[in-house]
Amino acid sequence: MSGLYPFLLIPIFDERPWGVRDLRPIYTKIVKEPIGESWLTWSDSCVANGPLAGRKLGDIASDYKRELVGTAAVFEDRFPLLVKFLFPAEKLSVQVHPDDAAAQRAGQPYGKTECWYVLDAKSGAQVALGLKSGVSIKNFEASIRGQHAEDLLNWMEVRTGDMLYVTAGTVHTIGGGMVLVETQQSSDITYRLYDYGRPRELHIDEGLKAIKLDARAGKVVRRDGDDPRFLVRSPFFQVEKQRLTAPLDATVSLSSPHILVVLEGAAKIASAGMEPVSLARGEAVVVPACVPQYSVRPQWEVEIMRMSLPTGDVAEPVTVLG
């Protein structure tokens, strides 16, 4: 029998010039240097509980393979999804991520399609997805050289509760004044195209080649008949959100692990043969694909997200810009 069980991962806090020093209410943490991201399920994330405590997620994936990552994962020895919190106080760089084919030509295993759930947004908070109608890549390159690239982006206001789908190849950036939960292919390949004069490396040539003018990105449209639990379903990931006041019994298929992230409140995650693990706001528990069942027991009340890989033929979601 496998030695795997639901395990709690220790967040990795990533300093960014556009980040914040006060991470409340997600974390009770005020720091000296600005934090832009909290990485929850990266290869270097360490386990906090049980026999695997202290081990890194990437090493566990390499050892246990499909028992952890499931049959739907592209690679048997890599954890398939990266989940983060984003804390932008200022605009991120204008950037683009390559698709799988372009990433593989660059020597990377796969590209980066992602989604953003807007956990909190101040009035007027904006993101930019894609180029304005009629703007060519040549026009956009000239705007980069002329230091006004942000003027050619399609800016849109966002509100708490929005889900945005960002396909690989979409030129994009995020403004300040919001907190996002990002779910993405487990890739860290980013081409920075424009950075408002900040002294950071740009990747203009590689980035321009990766741009897709017809990329399907935008706010996810909810339709009649959609399962209300699901915020988004795509070929790369599916994301659910629920508010629980009573225990939830869940089944894991062998196709995918489950990632559980608490947005508000706290819960215990229990499975047969293991001590329950406590999960607080801003933390993530990974339930391996080989664990058949588990339960989520709210401590009074909990709002929780669950990320996993889809099974079968799943189309990209319907989206709208603006």
C-alpha distance (Angstrom), angle and dihedral (degrees) to the residues before:
residue distance angle dihedral
M1 . . .
S2 3.83 . .
G3 3.79 118.5 .
L4 3.80 91.6 -139.6
Y5 3.79 125.1 117.2
P6 3.84 137.3 158.4
F7 3.79 106.2 -61.7
L8 3.78 134.1 -167.3
L9 3.81 117.0 -130.9
I10 3.80 125.5 -148.3
P11 3.84 111.2 -124.9
I12 3.82 118.3 -116.9
F13 3.82 111.8 -139.4
D14 3.80 114.0 -146.7
E15 3.80 121.1 -158.2
R16 3.82 114.8 -135.3
P17 3.84 129.6 170.9
W18 3.82 90.5 -125.6
G19 3.81 95.2 51.2
V20 3.81 136.1 100.2
R21 3.80 135.5 -105.9
D22 3.80 95.5 -148.7
L23 3.82 111.0 64.0
R24 3.78 95.6 179.8
P25 2.99 134.8 157.0
I26 3.83 92.0 26.6
Y27 3.81 93.2 46.3
T28 3.81 130.6 14.7
K29 3.77 88.7 -126.5
I30 3.81 135.3 122.1
V31 3.81 113.6 -178.1
K32 3.81 138.6 -171.9
E33 3.81 97.6 -128.8
P34 3.83 122.5 49.2
I35 3.80 114.2 -95.8
G36 3.79 115.5 -151.3
E37 3.78 102.6 174.7
S38 3.78 143.4 21.2
W39 3.81 110.1 -153.4
L40 3.80 111.4 -152.1
T41 3.83 106.0 176.0
W42 3.79 108.2 24.9
S43 3.82 123.8 137.5
D44 3.82 90.0 -103.6
S45 3.82 93.9 50.9
C46 3.81 110.2 120.8
V47 3.80 127.3 -138.4
A48 3.81 115.5 -117.5
N49 3.83 102.9 -167.4
G50 3.78 143.5 46.6
P51 3.82 131.4 4.6
L52 3.83 92.5 -33.4
A53 3.83 94.0 54.9
G54 3.79 110.8 141.3
R55 3.80 95.0 21.2
K56 3.80 121.8 119.1
L57 3.80 123.0 -116.7
G58 3.81 92.1 -126.0
D59 3.81 92.2 54.7
I60 3.80 91.7 48.0
A61 3.81 90.1 51.4
S62 3.80 90.2 50.6
D63 3.82 91.6 50.8
Y64 3.81 101.6 40.2
K65 3.80 100.6 29.0
R66 3.83 113.6 173.5
E67 3.81 91.9 11.8
L68 3.80 86.4 69.3
V69 3.81 106.4 25.5
G70 3.82 100.0 35.3
T71 3.77 133.2 -136.1
A72 3.83 94.9 -74.2
A73 3.81 93.6 62.4
V74 3.80 115.1 105.6
F75 3.81 93.1 -136.8
E76 3.79 122.4 37.8
D77 3.81 94.7 -149.7
R78 3.85 101.5 44.7
F79 3.78 127.1 74.4
P80 3.82 102.7 -117.9
L81 3.82 105.7 -145.0
L82 3.79 134.9 51.3
V83 3.81 117.0 -158.5
K84 3.81 121.9 -169.0
F85 3.76 143.9 168.9
L86 3.83 113.3 -131.9
F87 3.82 121.7 -153.8
P88 3.82 108.1 -173.7
A89 3.80 116.6 179.9
E90 3.82 91.5 167.8
K91 3.79 135.6 20.5
L92 3.78 117.7 -65.3
S93 3.79 118.6 -132.6
V94 3.80 117.3 -81.3
Q95 3.79 102.8 -102.9
V96 3.78 148.2 157.8
H97 3.80 134.4 -149.8
P98 3.82 121.7 -145.5
D99 3.79 123.3 -122.6
D100 3.80 121.5 -116.2
A101 3.81 95.2 -85.6
A102 3.81 94.3 48.5
A103 3.82 91.9 45.1
Q104 3.78 92.0 51.3
R105 3.81 90.6 51.3
A106 3.81 85.7 56.2
G107 3.80 91.3 51.2
Q108 3.81 97.2 -101.6
P109 3.83 123.0 125.9
Y110 3.80 96.7 -125.1
G111 3.77 144.3 -15.6
K112 3.76 131.9 -109.1
T113 3.77 127.6 -98.1
E114 3.79 110.9 166.1
C115 3.79 144.7 173.4
W116 3.79 133.0 -146.8
Y117 3.79 125.2 -148.3
V118 3.81 110.2 -160.1
L119 3.78 103.2 -133.1
D120 3.80 93.2 173.7
A121 3.80 133.9 -1.7
K122 3.78 133.6 179.5
S123 3.79 118.5 -133.3
G124 3.80 110.0 -76.3
A125 3.82 95.7 17.6
Q126 3.81 111.2 156.5
V127 3.77 144.1 -167.7
A128 3.80 128.3 -169.4
L129 3.81 121.0 -134.9
G130 3.78 119.9 -178.3
L131 3.78 131.6 -26.4
K132 3.78 124.8 -59.4
S133 3.79 116.1 -91.7
G134 3.80 112.1 -77.9
V135 3.82 95.8 17.7
S136 3.80 111.7 131.1
I137 3.79 126.0 -154.0
K138 3.81 87.5 -110.1
N139 3.82 90.0 55.0
F140 3.78 90.1 48.0
E141 3.80 93.0 49.7
A142 3.80 89.6 52.8
S143 3.81 89.8 51.4
I144 3.81 90.4 52.8
R145 3.80 91.2 52.0
G146 3.81 89.0 45.3
Q147 3.83 93.4 51.2
H148 3.81 97.0 -119.5
A149 3.82 103.3 94.7
E150 3.80 94.0 131.7
D151 3.82 89.4 65.3
L152 3.82 91.1 68.0
L153 3.80 96.1 51.4
N154 3.79 125.9 103.3
W155 3.81 102.1 -115.2
M156 3.80 120.5 -165.2
E157 3.79 134.9 177.6
V158 3.79 118.3 -116.9
R159 3.78 131.8 -157.7
T160 3.78 135.2 -160.4
G161 3.80 108.8 -77.3
D162 3.82 97.3 29.7
M163 3.79 118.6 132.9
L164 3.80 116.1 -153.2
Y165 3.80 124.2 -164.8
V166 3.81 116.1 -152.1
T167 3.78 114.6 -170.0
A168 3.79 120.6 -155.9
G169 3.78 109.2 -91.1
T170 3.84 94.6 38.7
V171 3.80 115.7 127.7
H172 3.78 104.2 -133.8
T173 3.77 149.5 156.0
I174 3.80 138.6 -179.7
G175 3.79 126.3 -130.7
G176 3.78 126.5 -143.9
G177 3.78 130.2 -91.5
M178 3.78 102.7 61.8
V179 3.81 144.8 85.4
L180 3.80 117.2 -136.2
V181 3.79 135.5 -170.1
E182 3.79 107.4 -145.2
T183 3.82 124.5 -160.8
Q184 3.79 116.2 -174.7
Q185 3.74 147.7 151.7
S186 3.80 106.0 -74.9
S187 3.79 95.7 -99.1
D188 3.79 133.2 118.0
I189 3.81 97.1 -162.7
T190 3.80 111.0 131.1
Y191 3.79 130.4 162.1
R192 3.79 110.3 -152.8
L193 3.81 109.2 -149.6
Y194 3.80 104.1 172.9
D195 3.79 132.6 5.7
Y196 3.84 108.9 179.7
G197 3.81 91.7 -106.1
R198 3.80 96.5 -53.7
P199 3.83 110.3 149.2
R200 3.81 96.1 -112.5
E201 3.79 130.2 122.2
L202 3.80 117.5 -90.1
H203 3.81 127.0 -152.4
I204 3.79 100.6 -158.8
D205 3.80 101.2 152.1
E206 3.81 94.7 46.4
G207 3.79 91.9 42.2
L208 3.80 96.3 51.0
K209 3.81 89.7 52.9
A210 3.82 90.6 52.4
I211 3.83 96.1 52.5
K212 3.81 118.8 112.5
L213 3.79 113.9 -164.1
D214 3.81 91.0 -163.4
A215 3.81 96.9 48.1
R216 3.80 112.8 143.3
A217 3.78 104.6 -122.8
G218 3.78 133.2 142.2
K219 3.78 144.2 86.0
V220 3.80 111.4 -27.1
V221 3.80 111.0 -113.2
R222 3.80 116.3 -136.4
R223 3.80 113.4 -144.4
D224 3.79 133.7 -163.7
G225 3.78 108.8 -85.8
D226 3.82 95.9 28.1
D227 3.79 114.5 135.2
P228 3.83 102.9 -102.3
R229 3.80 91.6 -140.7
F230 3.80 93.5 64.2
L231 3.79 119.1 82.8
V232 3.81 92.1 -179.8
R233 3.80 140.4 -7.9
S234 3.79 122.1 -165.8
P235 3.82 139.5 152.7
F236 3.82 88.5 -90.9
F237 3.81 106.3 42.9
Q238 3.76 145.5 -14.7
V239 3.79 125.3 -140.0
E240 3.81 127.7 -160.1
K241 3.79 132.3 -176.0
Q242 3.80 128.1 -163.0
R243 3.79 138.7 168.7
L244 3.80 110.8 -141.5
T245 3.78 131.3 -164.1
A246 3.81 94.8 163.8
P247 3.82 132.4 42.2
L248 3.80 117.5 -76.2
D249 3.80 119.1 -148.6
A250 3.80 111.9 -153.3
T251 3.80 136.4 -172.4
V252 3.80 123.4 -146.0
S253 3.79 118.8 -149.6
L254 3.78 119.2 -146.2
S255 3.80 88.6 -114.6
S256 3.81 98.1 75.9
P257 3.78 146.1 9.1
H258 3.79 118.7 -122.5
I259 3.81 122.8 -125.0
L260 3.80 114.4 -156.7
V261 3.82 119.4 -163.4
V262 3.80 124.5 -178.8
L263 3.81 116.5 -138.8
E264 3.80 97.9 175.3
G265 3.79 133.9 6.4
A266 3.79 124.3 1.8
A267 3.79 140.1 -86.7
K268 3.77 144.4 -176.2
I269 3.80 120.3 -124.1
A270 3.79 113.3 -149.7
S271 3.79 133.8 -175.7
A272 3.78 134.1 168.6
G273 3.78 115.6 -73.5
M274 3.82 96.6 10.3
E275 3.78 136.3 93.1
P276 3.82 109.8 -108.2
V277 3.80 113.8 -100.2
S278 3.80 120.8 -137.7
L279 3.80 116.8 -129.5
A280 3.82 120.9 -163.9
R281 3.79 133.3 -175.8
G282 3.80 112.5 -61.5
E283 3.81 94.7 19.2
A284 3.80 131.4 110.4
V285 3.79 133.2 -146.9
V286 3.80 120.6 -163.4
V287 3.80 116.7 -148.8
P288 3.84 106.6 -160.9
A289 3.80 119.2 -128.2
C290 3.81 91.3 -114.8
V291 3.82 93.9 59.0
P292 3.81 102.4 95.9
Q293 3.79 100.5 -160.4
Y294 3.77 142.1 7.8
S295 3.79 138.8 166.6
V296 3.79 132.8 -135.0
R297 3.81 111.0 -144.8
P298 3.81 112.1 -168.8
Q299 3.77 119.2 -142.8
W300 3.82 92.7 -130.3
E301 3.82 93.6 -47.8
V302 3.80 135.4 -5.3
E303 3.79 137.1 -177.2
I304 3.76 108.9 -150.0
M305 3.80 138.7 177.9
R306 3.79 124.3 -150.1
M307 3.80 123.8 -160.1
S308 3.81 125.5 -169.3
L309 3.79 143.8 146.5
P310 3.81 118.3 -86.9
T311 3.77 123.1 -119.4
G312 3.78 125.6 -141.5
D313 3.78 126.5 7.7
V314 3.81 107.5 -27.0
A315 3.81 120.3 177.4
E316 3.78 126.2 -146.0
P317 3.80 112.3 -88.9
V318 3.78 124.6 -98.9
T319 3.81 108.6 -101.9
V320 3.77 139.2 -178.7
L321 3.80 131.1 -156.0
G322 3.76 119.9 -137.1
